Amino acid sequence: MRTRTVKFFVLYTLFIMYSCGYVQAQELDARVNINHTQIETTRTEVFEALKTKLTEFLNNHKWTEIPFRENEKIQCNFNITVNKYNQEENSFECTLLMNCSRPVYGSSYNTVAYAVNDKDFTFEFNEFDQLEYQENQIDNNLVALLAYYAYMIIGMDLDTMALKGGTDCFHVAADIATAGESMGFPGWKAFSDSGNRYGLLNDYMDGALECMREFNYIYHRKGLDRMAEVPDSARAVIADALELLHEANTAKNMTKVAQLFTEYKRDELVNIFAKKGTNEEKEKAYEILFAIDASQNNTWEKIKSN
């Protein structure tokens, strides 16, 4: 009788937790798309298998010990274009367009928290391969790529929620980058390109660029998340915080972290200031964003509109 009572209590507790959304879920809600239109082959099964395996790997693995509710999963997209495929060697040369987003408090709007264009997304894959991640034993470049981006996505999401909230995830991503470099695939090599996987992460974690992480937090939590409630105050906070973005752009020679931010936030930045805010805020935003990426001047000019 007592055993049955205990079992009932456990099942009831689990039911309540599930109903309330407290069951610990995986962190990612990833959607994977494989574009193989450039490849002339009648054997398309491998591309379908790749899509399935990548989706399952990203979504079914528990990457951290952080409790996520089902409705708190991070929305992310992996759009992979296959540029070259060698069937005999099972080798893929691809381009990855990845972005992740998070909801803005008090609104139905989702903001991009991180996005990259990885032109060196190169790996080997057979349709019967099983992808497994073991933190201390990474010997598969596809696993390394996916795990690296999983931790970058979670880390960047956490950085928008709390000051330097993603530090632990970035340390894991750095270890994966080190393992990736040892396998000889492109995109991992330290100090070769400030825009590759190692370079972007290394700069973002550099002490000289702590202002970038502070900006990322202020922009999202003290700016966007307050926009629905107090738009003028939130806009003023973002305008002031842009000084930190400018500081990050000049703190280290050749760093691309500030420019990358303006690339995936371009339209959002314009919408924050265009036809809204003071002339002083508009002028400050325009000058800083133009200094970071003058090639987008036609876009930045829209900020000045009244």
LUMLUMZA-95027 format. One line per field, with one value per residue (C-alpha): residue in three letters; residue number from 0; x, y, z. Coordinates in Angstrom, 3 decimals, decimal comma. Layout:
BEGIN
residuo	c(Ala; ...) $
num	c(NUM; ...) $
px	c(X; ...) $
py	c(Y; ...) $
pz	c(Z; ...) $
This chain:
BEGIN
residuo	c(Met; Arg; Thr; Arg; Thr; Val; Lys; Phe; Phe; Val; Leu; Tyr; Thr; Leu; Phe; Ile; Met; Tyr; Ser; Cys; Gly; Tyr; Val; Gln; Ala; Gln; Glu; Leu; Asp; Ala; Arg; Val; Asn; Ile; Asn; His; Thr; Gln; Ile; Glu; Thr; Thr; Arg; Thr; Glu; Val; Phe; Glu; Ala; Leu; Lys; Thr; Lys; Leu; Thr; Glu; Phe; Leu; Asn; Asn; His; Lys; Trp; Thr; Glu; Ile; Pro; Phe; Arg; Glu; Asn; Glu; Lys; Ile; Gln; Cys; Asn; Phe; Asn; Ile; Thr; Val; Asn; Lys; Tyr; Asn; Gln; Glu; Glu; Asn; Ser; Phe; Glu; Cys; Thr; Leu; Leu; Met; Asn; Cys; Ser; Arg; Pro; Val; Tyr; Gly; Ser; Ser; Tyr; Asn; Thr; Val; Ala; Tyr; Ala; Val; Asn; Asp; Lys; Asp; Phe; Thr; Phe; Glu; Phe; Asn; Glu; Phe; Asp; Gln; Leu; Glu; Tyr; Gln; Glu; Asn; Gln; Ile; Asp; Asn; Asn; Leu; Val; Ala; Leu; Leu; Ala; Tyr; Tyr; Ala; Tyr; Met; Ile; Ile; Gly; Met; Asp; Leu; Asp; Thr; Met; Ala; Leu; Lys; Gly; Gly; Thr; Asp; Cys; Phe; His; Val; Ala; Ala; Asp; Ile; Ala; Thr; Ala; Gly; Glu; Ser; Met; Gly; Phe; Pro; Gly; Trp; Lys; Ala; Phe; Ser; Asp; Ser; Gly; Asn; Arg; Tyr; Gly; Leu; Leu; Asn; Asp; Tyr; Met; Asp; Gly; Ala; Leu; Glu; Cys; Met; Arg; Glu; Phe; Asn; Tyr; Ile; Tyr; His; Arg; Lys; Gly; Leu; Asp; Arg; Met; Ala; Glu; Val; Pro; Asp; Ser; Ala; Arg; Ala; Val; Ile; Ala; Asp; Ala; Leu; Glu; Leu; Leu; His; Glu; Ala; Asn; Thr; Ala; Lys; Asn; Met; Thr; Lys; Val; Ala; Gln; Leu; Phe; Thr; Glu; Tyr; Lys; Arg; Asp; Glu; Leu; Val; Asn; Ile; Phe; Ala; Lys; Lys; Gly; Thr; Asn; Glu; Glu; Lys; Glu; Lys; Ala; Tyr; Glu; Ile; Leu; Phe; Ala; Ile; Asp; Ala; Ser; Gln; Asn; Asn; Thr; Trp; Glu; Lys; Ile; Lys; Ser; Asn) $
num	c(0; 1; 2; 3; 4; 5; 6; 7; 8; 9; 10; 11; 12; 13; 14; 15; 16; 17; 18; 19; 20; 21; 22; 23; 24; 25; 26; 27; 28; 29; 30; 31; 32; 33; 34; 35; 36; 37; 38; 39; 40; 41; 42; 43; 44; 45; 46; 47; 48; 49; 50; 51; 52; 53; 54; 55; 56; 57; 58; 59; 60; 61; 62; 63; 64; 65; 66; 67; 68; 69; 70; 71; 72; 73; 74; 75; 76; 77; 78; 79; 80; 81; 82; 83; 84; 85; 86; 87; 88; 89; 90; 91; 92; 93; 94; 95; 96; 97; 98; 99; 100; 101; 102; 103; 104; 105; 106; 107; 108; 109; 110; 111; 112; 113; 114; 115; 116; 117; 118; 119; 120; 121; 122; 123; 124; 125; 126; 127; 128; 129; 130; 131; 132; 133; 134; 135; 136; 137; 138; 139; 140; 141; 142; 143; 144; 145; 146; 147; 148; 149; 150; 151; 152; 153; 154; 155; 156; 157; 158; 159; 160; 161; 162; 163; 164; 165; 166; 167; 168; 169; 170; 171; 172; 173; 174; 175; 176; 177; 178; 179; 180; 181; 182; 183; 184; 185; 186; 187; 188; 189; 190; 191; 192; 193; 194; 195; 196; 197; 198; 199; 200; 201; 202; 203; 204; 205; 206; 207; 208; 209; 210; 211; 212; 213; 214; 215; 216; 217; 218; 219; 220; 221; 222; 223; 224; 225; 226; 227; 228; 229; 230; 231; 232; 233; 234; 235; 236; 237; 238; 239; 240; 241; 242; 243; 244; 245; 246; 247; 248; 249; 250; 251; 252; 253; 254; 255; 256; 257; 258; 259; 260; 261; 262; 263; 264; 265; 266; 267; 268; 269; 270; 271; 272; 273; 274; 275; 276; 277; 278; 279; 280; 281; 282; 283; 284; 285; 286; 287; 288; 289; 290; 291; 292; 293; 294; 295; 296; 297; 298; 299; 300; 301; 302; 303; 304; 305) $
px	c(0,000; 2,780; 4,679; 1,612; 1,107; 4,718; 4,454; 1,249; 2,851; 5,862; 3,701; 1,416; 4,386; 5,825; 2,426; 2,171; 5,727; 5,054; 1,741; 3,428; 6,321; 8,940; 10,253; 13,848; 14,059; 16,928; 18,159; 17,735; 14,834; 16,889; 15,586; 17,998; 17,749; 20,078; 20,292; 21,976; 20,708; 24,269; 25,151; 24,439; 23,603; 20,681; 21,697; 19,846; 19,357; 22,574; 21,255; 18,015; 19,981; 22,243; 19,256; 17,705; 20,919; 21,826; 18,357; 18,302; 21,845; 21,227; 17,805; 18,104; 21,382; 21,345; 24,216; 24,260; 22,944; 20,818; 17,102; 15,122; 11,358; 9,865; 8,736; 12,188; 14,063; 16,263; 14,960; 17,744; 18,155; 20,961; 20,752; 23,436; 24,302; 26,321; 28,884; 30,869; 30,176; 32,519; 30,570; 33,665; 35,258; 31,970; 33,254; 31,154; 32,197; 29,372; 28,365; 26,412; 24,038; 23,103; 20,952; 19,265; 16,696; 15,022; 11,698; 11,628; 9,871; 6,362; 5,996; 5,465; 8,758; 11,763; 15,228; 18,268; 20,731; 23,511; 24,103; 27,060; 27,962; 30,457; 31,986; 34,243; 31,577; 33,506; 33,165; 32,842; 29,542; 28,070; 24,317; 24,715; 27,000; 25,945; 26,809; 27,862; 29,334; 31,835; 33,329; 36,805; 37,071; 36,186; 37,539; 34,768; 34,717; 30,958; 30,372; 32,854; 31,091; 27,640; 28,766; 30,695; 27,651; 25,367; 27,492; 27,870; 24,087; 23,405; 26,245; 25,108; 21,523; 22,645; 24,799; 21,670; 19,951; 22,686; 26,018; 28,584; 25,983; 27,394; 30,982; 30,903; 29,477; 32,140; 34,888; 33,498; 33,255; 36,909; 37,937; 36,004; 37,763; 41,124; 40,093; 38,786; 42,085; 43,946; 41,811; 43,076; 39,752; 39,389; 37,812; 39,456; 43,038; 44,081; 45,159; 44,776; 41,514; 39,693; 36,429; 36,777; 35,317; 38,377; 38,879; 35,334; 35,138; 38,643; 37,892; 34,517; 36,184; 39,186; 39,456; 40,030; 36,600; 34,577; 32,749; 31,178; 29,657; 28,479; 26,877; 25,179; 23,585; 22,520; 21,157; 18,871; 17,896; 17,903; 16,981; 14,853; 13,183; 11,940; 10,902; 7,258; 6,888; 9,031; 10,132; 11,751; 13,791; 14,793; 15,843; 17,966; 19,685; 20,511; 21,801; 24,156; 25,207; 26,299; 29,413; 30,402; 29,897; 32,142; 34,728; 34,661; 35,214; 38,378; 39,745; 41,520; 42,976; 41,044; 38,353; 35,036; 32,726; 31,152; 30,665; 29,098; 26,602; 25,600; 25,181; 22,530; 20,972; 20,965; 17,223; 16,453; 18,845; 17,232; 13,747; 14,748; 15,749; 14,050; 11,112; 11,568; 13,832; 15,676; 17,891; 20,850; 20,151; 19,768; 23,013; 24,952; 23,587; 24,325; 27,903; 28,813; 27,224; 28,760; 32,191; 31,753; 30,544; 30,578; 29,556; 26,022; 25,652; 22,437; 20,914; 22,299; 20,967; 17,437; 18,109; 18,028; 14,460; 11,815) $
py	c(0,000; 2,369; 1,628; 2,408; 5,674; 6,735; 5,903; 7,884; 10,860; 10,809; 10,545; 13,300; 15,570; 14,971; 15,683; 18,998; 19,965; 19,106; 20,971; 24,062; 23,873; 22,995; 19,815; 20,533; 20,714; 20,919; 24,417; 24,614; 24,624; 24,413; 24,306; 22,962; 23,540; 21,906; 23,556; 21,153; 22,594; 23,302; 19,610; 17,435; 14,016; 11,630; 10,392; 12,835; 10,504; 11,720; 15,299; 14,208; 12,134; 15,111; 17,339; 14,761; 13,947; 17,614; 18,511; 15,624; 16,294; 19,989; 19,569; 16,326; 16,969; 18,730; 21,165; 22,724; 22,157; 25,292; 24,513; 25,533; 25,277; 24,020; 27,517; 28,948; 27,025; 29,216; 29,576; 29,130; 28,479; 26,611; 27,300; 25,236; 25,579; 22,690; 24,126; 20,924; 17,279; 14,338; 11,099; 8,883; 10,813; 11,741; 15,317; 18,484; 22,084; 24,326; 27,807; 28,216; 31,066; 30,759; 33,011; 32,737; 34,961; 35,648; 37,301; 40,936; 41,420; 42,819; 42,374; 39,805; 40,822; 38,500; 40,027; 38,384; 37,608; 36,274; 35,561; 34,472; 33,670; 30,800; 30,189; 27,388; 24,949; 21,883; 18,325; 14,646; 12,819; 9,474; 9,040; 6,202; 8,164; 8,599; 12,014; 11,904; 14,689; 13,906; 17,057; 15,648; 13,612; 15,500; 13,869; 14,623; 18,071; 18,073; 17,347; 20,100; 22,609; 21,864; 21,800; 25,043; 26,836; 25,302; 26,799; 30,105; 30,350; 29,591; 31,843; 34,808; 34,323; 34,303; 37,395; 39,302; 38,245; 38,852; 40,672; 38,131; 35,411; 33,251; 33,010; 29,293; 28,450; 30,517; 28,675; 25,359; 26,792; 27,868; 24,324; 23,004; 25,522; 24,255; 20,676; 21,744; 23,357; 20,103; 18,303; 20,517; 21,758; 25,449; 28,106; 27,128; 28,342; 30,693; 34,227; 33,640; 35,538; 37,782; 36,779; 33,002; 30,912; 31,228; 34,920; 36,094; 34,154; 35,151; 38,835; 38,652; 37,132; 39,493; 41,642; 44,692; 44,120; 43,637; 46,795; 44,741; 42,283; 45,099; 46,768; 43,529; 43,225; 46,882; 46,986; 44,004; 44,017; 47,752; 48,838; 46,507; 44,749; 48,127; 49,501; 48,464; 50,011; 53,178; 53,660; 57,079; 56,039; 52,737; 54,509; 56,950; 54,019; 52,412; 55,708; 56,120; 52,465; 52,863; 54,535; 51,079; 49,645; 52,364; 51,606; 47,914; 48,786; 50,749; 48,789; 46,147; 46,371; 44,469; 43,177; 42,438; 41,871; 45,349; 45,282; 41,832; 43,173; 46,026; 43,575; 41,450; 44,349; 46,820; 47,105; 46,965; 49,829; 51,958; 51,203; 52,222; 55,748; 56,573; 58,963; 58,575; 60,008; 63,276; 64,791; 64,347; 60,610; 60,259; 62,105; 60,063; 56,781; 57,782; 58,887; 55,741; 53,317; 55,097; 54,892; 51,145; 50,366; 53,233; 50,871; 50,864; 54,646; 54,490; 52,485; 54,650; 57,797; 56,542; 57,077; 60,835; 60,808; 62,612) $
pz	c(0,000; 0,968; -2,273; -4,331; -2,407; -3,008; -6,712; -6,977; -5,216; -7,565; -10,653; -9,412; -8,695; -12,167; -13,691; -11,837; -12,824; -16,456; -16,462; -15,030; -17,470; -14,854; -16,462; -17,417; -21,198; -23,632; -24,374; -28,150; -30,554; -33,737; -37,280; -39,889; -43,616; -46,153; -49,579; -52,001; -55,295; -56,419; -56,241; -59,274; -57,911; -57,865; -54,414; -52,182; -49,217; -47,631; -47,480; -45,853; -43,352; -42,657; -41,907; -39,597; -37,730; -37,219; -35,977; -33,517; -32,323; -31,615; -30,016; -28,069; -26,259; -22,862; -23,220; -19,741; -16,237; -16,497; -16,085; -19,174; -19,408; -22,650; -23,616; -22,838; -25,502; -27,677; -31,209; -33,765; -37,474; -39,231; -42,962; -44,677; -48,358; -49,773; -52,191; -52,835; -52,039; -52,650; -52,394; -52,339; -49,472; -47,740; -47,617; -47,551; -48,159; -47,007; -45,997; -42,763; -42,051; -38,387; -36,253; -32,877; -31,251; -27,967; -27,044; -25,951; -22,622; -22,802; -26,557; -29,296; -30,882; -31,108; -31,378; -32,949; -30,165; -32,419; -36,093; -38,194; -41,779; -41,621; -45,056; -43,784; -42,613; -43,815; -42,548; -43,397; -43,056; -44,054; -43,870; -41,362; -39,028; -35,409; -33,963; -30,337; -28,229; -25,475; -23,999; -23,409; -26,611; -29,776; -32,930; -35,429; -37,044; -37,640; -33,959; -33,062; -35,323; -33,941; -30,311; -30,750; -32,132; -29,517; -26,749; -28,588; -28,993; -25,327; -24,183; -26,269; -25,114; -21,475; -22,041; -23,093; -19,861; -17,272; -17,316; -18,579; -18,048; -20,832; -19,583; -18,744; -22,166; -23,909; -22,049; -23,322; -26,849; -26,579; -25,629; -28,629; -30,892; -29,627; -30,378; -33,784; -34,723; -34,059; -36,674; -39,489; -40,853; -41,835; -39,614; -36,334; -36,667; -33,877; -34,804; -38,551; -39,062; -36,590; -38,263; -37,976; -35,157; -32,944; -33,697; -32,927; -29,675; -28,585; -29,169; -27,442; -24,358; -24,441; -21,311; -23,489; -25,012; -21,835; -22,904; -25,723; -23,297; -21,037; -24,045; -25,097; -21,661; -21,367; -24,904; -24,328; -20,647; -19,886; -23,378; -25,500; -22,560; -21,261; -24,648; -24,378; -20,923; -21,102; -24,723; -24,344; -21,309; -22,921; -26,129; -24,132; -22,390; -25,729; -27,139; -24,182; -24,324; -27,952; -26,548; -25,260; -28,744; -30,141; -27,454; -28,397; -32,049; -31,267; -28,296; -30,367; -33,839; -36,557; -34,204; -35,910; -32,946; -33,018; -36,780; -36,592; -34,045; -36,372; -39,249; -37,587; -35,677; -38,585; -39,183; -35,478; -34,715; -37,405; -36,070; -32,547; -33,590; -36,911; -36,398; -32,652; -29,963; -29,726; -32,396; -30,039; -29,711; -33,475; -34,173; -31,633; -32,991; -36,577; -35,896; -33,942; -36,389; -39,383; -37,713; -37,195; -40,729; -43,215; -46,025; -44,557; -44,680; -46,722; -43,877; -41,095; -42,819; -42,107; -38,382; -38,927; -40,246; -38,189) $
